Amino acid sequence: MLGGAGLAAGVTVGALLAQRMLGGDQFAGLPAAALTLGSALTAFLVGRVSQRFGRRPGLGGGFLAGGLGAIGVVVAAAIDSPALLFIALFVYGAGTATNLQARYAGTDLALPARRATAASIALVSTTVGAVLGPNLVTPMGKVAAAWGIPELAGPFILAAAAYLAAGTALIVLLRPDPLLLSERLARGGSAVVDAAVVDAAGAGQETAPRPPTPPAPVPPPARRRPARGVVIGASVMVVAQIVMTAIMTMTPVHMQLHHAGLDAVGLVIGIHIAAMYLPSLVTGILVDRIGRTAMAVACGAALLLAGVTAAMSGDSLAVSVVALILLGLGWNFGIIAGTAMIIDATSPDVRARTQGSVDVLISLAGAGGSAMSGVVMAAAGYDLLGLGGAALALLLIPVVAIRPRRAGSLAG
């Protein structure tokens, strides 16, 4: 929830702040580029740090870096330094990547049959903060003005507090560390469980374990092909991210070309964001119960319908709403199903590193989708942009549907 509140500043006023400081619309897209690059680098680093040292330093450090970046943005606005602004926005992007990786931490100790549900809880929690944050833009602007700081920097004051609080909460409260404990449990031995019970009971530090007893025999795990599972899961999430960002980014432009007001644009985008996150708990249950493959196919089908509907929207507000709801649902299905596929296909000793690498691809896919959407729309129009997204989603369906099912695997 805290991480979601920290996201609001960059999304809501980052472009406006750059426009104000640099004096031109042509610079309004630069904050998104800085954020994306910072997010991609952080996704890589958080994955590596988490794999070696655990989720606490990985996620906690990522959020603390995002908080420092937000403070840097406030300072840049106060002293009117564009150079510092973009450096700070790059660092601020760490919070975006960390917020996304937090969904993985919720799955480290989840039962295999509830991994998708666990990941979905993190996405729903993010929604609470993401909805609250934009509603505090005006009050935080007044706080900034009272401190002699440009009003547009106000939301970054909130972001700094939210990210620093999120990082502190993880470092202090995330005990036992779920990734390290899952690695040790995978290797077996009751000594680990003894230490974890003491820690979880409130001692805060692991004590000397009792002499270990032989672990109960367990059947050997089913043989898997992790590389293929990772590739399929990553493909689902990358395609969902490209199609979603491409159509979403150009929808406000398309609507304004058809003389829609800002209120109508805000309504459509608000409904779209709700469709991206609010169904998460139901989606997680469906992924766990009917399978990863089925929901990945549903992702492709929803994105296909979204693209076709967007191409047919014209000046109809109702059709635009339907298209953006389908777009949000398709993204939601893809992110949760793809996340579960990657968790199923990796062991704890490589999981965090793999997750970080995949999230780098997701960040870059979002940046590429946003950038190319403007080019496609300028050259061919919004309708062909929608059809292009539909075609990409259509290609995803057979790739996922022919994925081999393995006996005993939850991935199917």
CORMO-V171227 format. One record per backbone hydrogen bond with DSSP energy under -1.0 kcal/mol. CO is the residue of the C=O (numbers start at 1). NH is the residue of the N-H. E is the energy in kcal/mol with one decimal. If there is no record, write none. Layout:
{{CO,NH,E} {CO,NH,E}}
//
This chain:
{{1,5,-1.8} {2,6,-1.7} {3,7,-1.2} {7,11,-1.5} {8,12,-2.8} {9,13,-2.5} {13,17,-2.6} {14,18,-2.0} {15,19,-2.4} {16,20,-2.3} {17,21,-2.4} {18,22,-2.5} {19,23,-1.6} {24,27,-1.3} {25,28,-1.9} {27,30,-1.4} {29,33,-1.4} {30,34,-2.6} {31,35,-2.9} {32,36,-2.4} {33,37,-2.3} {34,38,-2.3} {35,39,-2.6} {36,40,-2.7} {37,41,-2.3} {38,42,-2.2} {39,43,-2.5} {40,44,-1.6} {41,45,-2.3} {42,46,-3.6} {43,47,-1.8} {44,48,-1.9} {45,49,-3.1} {46,50,-2.7} {47,51,-2.0} {48,52,-1.8} {49,53,-3.3} {50,54,-1.7} {54,58,-1.5} {55,59,-2.9} {56,60,-1.9} {57,61,-1.7} {58,62,-1.7} {59,63,-2.3} {60,64,-2.3} {61,65,-2.2} {62,66,-2.0} {63,67,-2.3} {64,68,-2.1} {65,69,-2.3} {66,70,-2.1} {67,71,-2.0} {68,72,-2.2} {69,73,-1.9} {70,74,-1.9} {71,75,-2.4} {72,76,-2.7} {73,77,-2.4} {74,78,-2.1} {75,79,-2.2} {76,81,-2.2} {81,85,-2.0} {82,86,-1.9} {83,87,-1.7} {84,88,-2.9} {85,89,-2.4} {86,90,-1.8} {87,91,-1.9} {88,92,-2.9} {89,93,-1.6} {91,94,-2.0} {92,95,-1.7} {93,97,-1.6} {94,98,-2.3} {95,99,-2.4} {96,100,-1.6} {97,101,-2.2} {98,102,-1.4} {100,103,-1.1} {101,104,-1.4} {102,106,-1.2} {104,107,-1.7} {111,114,-2.6} {114,118,-2.2} {115,119,-2.3} {116,120,-2.1} {117,121,-1.4} {118,122,-1.0} {119,123,-1.3} {120,124,-2.4} {121,125,-2.3} {122,126,-2.1} {123,127,-1.4} {124,128,-1.2} {125,129,-1.3} {126,130,-2.6} {127,131,-2.4} {128,132,-1.9} {129,133,-2.8} {133,136,-1.9} {134,137,-1.4} {136,140,-2.4} {137,141,-1.9} {138,142,-1.8} {139,143,-1.8} {140,144,-2.5} {141,145,-2.4} {142,146,-2.1} {143,147,-1.2} {144,149,-3.0} {145,148,-1.4} {150,153,-1.8} {151,154,-2.0} {154,157,-1.4} {154,158,-1.4} {155,159,-2.3} {156,160,-2.4} {157,161,-2.1} {158,162,-2.8} {159,163,-2.9} {160,164,-2.3} {161,165,-2.0} {162,166,-2.4} {163,167,-2.7} {164,168,-2.2} {165,169,-2.6} {166,170,-2.2} {167,171,-2.3} {168,172,-2.4} {169,173,-2.8} {170,174,-1.8} {173,175,-2.4} {177,181,-2.4} {178,182,-2.1} {179,183,-2.0} {180,184,-2.1} {181,185,-2.8} {182,186,-1.9} {183,187,-1.2} {190,194,-2.5} {191,195,-2.1} {192,196,-2.4} {193,197,-2.5} {194,198,-1.9} {195,199,-2.2} {196,200,-3.0} {197,201,-1.7} {198,203,-1.6} {199,202,-1.6} {225,229,-1.7} {226,230,-2.7} {227,231,-2.3} {228,232,-2.6} {229,233,-2.5} {230,234,-2.9} {231,235,-2.4} {232,236,-2.3} {233,237,-1.9} {234,238,-2.8} {235,239,-2.5} {236,240,-2.1} {237,241,-2.2} {238,242,-2.5} {239,243,-2.6} {240,244,-2.2} {241,245,-2.5} {242,246,-2.3} {243,247,-2.0} {244,248,-2.6} {245,249,-2.4} {246,250,-1.2} {247,251,-1.2} {250,254,-2.8} {251,255,-2.8} {252,256,-2.3} {253,257,-1.9} {254,258,-1.1} {255,260,-2.5} {256,259,-1.8} {261,265,-2.2} {262,266,-2.9} {263,267,-2.1} {264,268,-2.3} {265,269,-2.5} {266,270,-2.4} {267,271,-2.4} {268,272,-2.1} {269,273,-2.5} {270,274,-2.0} {271,275,-2.2} {272,276,-1.5} {273,277,-1.4} {274,278,-2.3} {277,280,-2.0} {279,283,-2.8} {280,284,-3.1} {281,285,-1.8} {282,286,-2.3} {283,287,-2.9} {284,288,-2.0} {285,289,-2.1} {286,290,-3.1} {291,295,-1.5} {292,296,-2.1} {293,297,-2.4} {294,298,-2.0} {295,299,-1.9} {296,300,-2.0} {297,301,-2.5} {298,302,-2.6} {299,303,-2.5} {300,304,-2.2} {301,305,-2.4} {302,306,-2.3} {303,307,-2.5} {304,308,-2.1} {305,309,-2.7} {306,310,-2.7} {307,311,-2.0} {308,312,-1.1} {310,313,-1.3} {313,316,-2.6} {316,320,-1.7} {317,321,-2.2} {318,322,-2.1} {319,323,-2.6} {320,324,-2.3} {321,325,-2.1} {322,326,-2.4} {323,327,-2.1} {324,328,-2.1} {325,329,-2.6} {326,330,-2.7} {327,331,-2.0} {328,332,-2.3} {329,333,-2.9} {330,334,-2.3} {331,335,-2.8} {332,336,-2.0} {333,337,-2.4} {334,338,-2.7} {335,339,-2.1} {336,340,-2.1} {337,341,-2.1} {338,342,-2.1} {339,343,-2.1} {340,344,-2.5} {341,345,-1.7} {343,346,-1.1} {347,350,-2.0} {347,351,-1.4} {350,354,-2.2} {351,355,-2.8} {352,356,-2.4} {353,357,-1.9} {354,358,-2.4} {355,359,-2.2} {356,360,-1.4} {357,361,-1.5} {358,362,-2.0} {359,363,-2.4} {360,364,-2.5} {361,365,-2.5} {362,366,-2.3} {363,367,-2.1} {364,368,-2.7} {365,369,-2.7} {366,370,-2.2} {367,371,-2.5} {368,372,-2.7} {369,373,-1.6} {370,374,-1.1} {371,375,-1.0} {372,376,-2.8} {373,377,-2.6} {374,378,-2.3} {375,379,-1.9} {376,380,-3.2} {377,381,-1.2} {381,385,-1.5} {382,386,-2.4} {383,387,-2.1} {384,388,-2.4} {385,389,-2.2} {386,390,-2.1} {387,391,-2.4} {388,392,-2.0} {389,393,-2.1} {390,394,-2.3} {391,395,-1.8} {392,396,-1.0} {393,397,-1.1} {396,400,-2.1} {397,401,-2.9} {398,402,-1.9} {400,403,-1.5} {406,409,-2.2}}
//
